[in-house]
Amino acid sequence: MRQLMARLHAARLGMGPAQWRVVCRELVAPHPLRALVHESPLTRQAHDKPRGYAGDPELLDFIYELAALPAHTGLYDHLRGDSAMQLTASLFRRLRPRGRLVLASSAPDSPQIAYVEAFMDWWLSYRAEDAMRRLAAAVPKQELAGLRVSRDPLENLVFLELSRG
């Protein structure tokens, strides 16, 4: 599986986004390997579920069994530009004094992206550190006590942490 993910990642990096979509649609989707990969309950369920459906109990139960600290980190992967900034400002307004808001987005250089796109048919918005910082642009500066951007230990997610004064 590691070799498959590494080769998909290398292929994705070697072409433009439009060409990669064609490869996924015309080469990966009909390939016999796809049926084998879809034997994984996580991959199959993620591929088959309707897009935008936030609460898939079967998938969440499966993920919770695998995770020590379950959390929903994928919301911002589905939001673009102004929508993400407006949501960030709205969530920040709801914080209590000295409250913290932590947001996550998939990193654009994550080697898992190629697998997710090719076998799960998920096409998300990915954000690097600068893009995560820009999400705080609509937050009033006088109310912002702290802003920190970091990555998870495997560097697949980029986190934005905002602190209210």
N, C-alpha and C positions, 0 to 999 in steps of 0.2 A: 504494500500500500504506500509506503514511503517513496518507493521508486516511481510509482504511478504519479503521485502528487508532485514529485520533483520534476518529472518529465512534462507534466501538464503545465506547471509553473514556468518552466523554461520555454515551452511553446508559446504560452500567452505573452511572455515578455518579448518574444521575437517577432511579434506582429502587432498591428494596430487593432483597436477595439472592434471595428467593423469586420475585419478579417477573422478575428477570434470568434465572433458570434457565428459566422458562417461555418467555421470548423466545428464548433459545438453542435450546430443544427444539422449539418450535412455529413459529418464524419463520426462524431461521438454518439449522437442520439441513436442512429441505427446500428451502431457497433455491438457485437455480441457481448463484449465486456460490460456494457451497461447493465444487462440483466444480472450479471454476477455482482456488480457493485451495489445494485438495488436490493440485494439480499440483506444488506445492512438495514436494520429497522430505522435508524436515524436518517440515512440517506433516502430510503424509499419514502418514508413519511414526509420528510421535508420536501421532496420532489412532488408528491401527490397532493399535498394539502393546498387549499386555495390561498392565493397570495393576499396578504393584508389581514389574514385571520390570526389575531394575536394570541388566542388561547386554545391551543390544540392540546387537550388533556393527555392523550396518549404520548405525544412527543414530549410534553413537559414532564410527565412522570418518568419517561426514559432518561431525560436529561438530569432530573433531580437525583436519580439513582447514581449517576456518574459524577455529580458535582458535590463538593463539600459545602459550597455556599451558592445555592441557586440564585440567579438573578437574571432579569430580562435586560439584555444589553443591545438588542437589535433594532430598537425603535428608530434611532437616528440613521441607520443604514437605509431606511426607506424614505427619508426626508431630504429635500434638496434646498439649497440656498436660503431664501428669505423665510420659508416655512420653518426650517430648523432654527434660524435666529429668533424668530418670533416665539416659537415654543420655548426656547431657552430663556428668553426674557420673561415669559409668562410663568414658567416654573420657578424662576428666581424670585419673582414678586411674591410668590406664595411661601417663601422661606420665612421662618421665624428669625428673630435676631440671633446672630452667631450660628445660623444654620448653614448646612453644606449641601450643594447640589453636585452630584457626580454623574456625568454622561459618558457614554462609550460609543465608539464607532469602529468598524473594521478598518484596519490599516491598509492602505492601497498597495503595500508591498508584501502583504501576507502571502506565503506560498499556498495557503489553503483556498484562496480566491478562485484559482483555476478549477479546482475540484468542485467547488460550490457552483460555479457557473456551468461547468460541463456536465455534471451528473445530477445536480439538484435543480438546474435551470433557474437559479436565483441570480438576478442582476441588480446589484445594490449600489448605493452611493458610498464610496470609501473616502475617508478623511485622514490626512496626515496631520502632524502637530499644528502647523500654521492654520489649516482649515478649521481645526477644533478651536483654536484661539479666536478665530473670527466669529464663532457662534456666540461669543459674549459681547459682540459689538452693540447690541441693543440693550444691554444691561446698563443701568445708570452707574457711571463710574464712582460717584460719591457713595453709593451703597455697597460697592464691591470691596470687601476687605482682603480678598486673596483670589488668585487665579493660578492654577497649577495644571500642567499638561504632562502626562506620563504614559508609559506603555505597560502592558501586562508582561510577566516574565518571559513568555514565548514570543512577544512582540507582534501578536496578531490583532490586538485591540489598542486603540488610542483613547485615553481617558482625559476628560476635562473636569476639573474640580473647581467650583466657584464657592467662595465663602462670603456670607453676608456679614456686614459690620454690626 
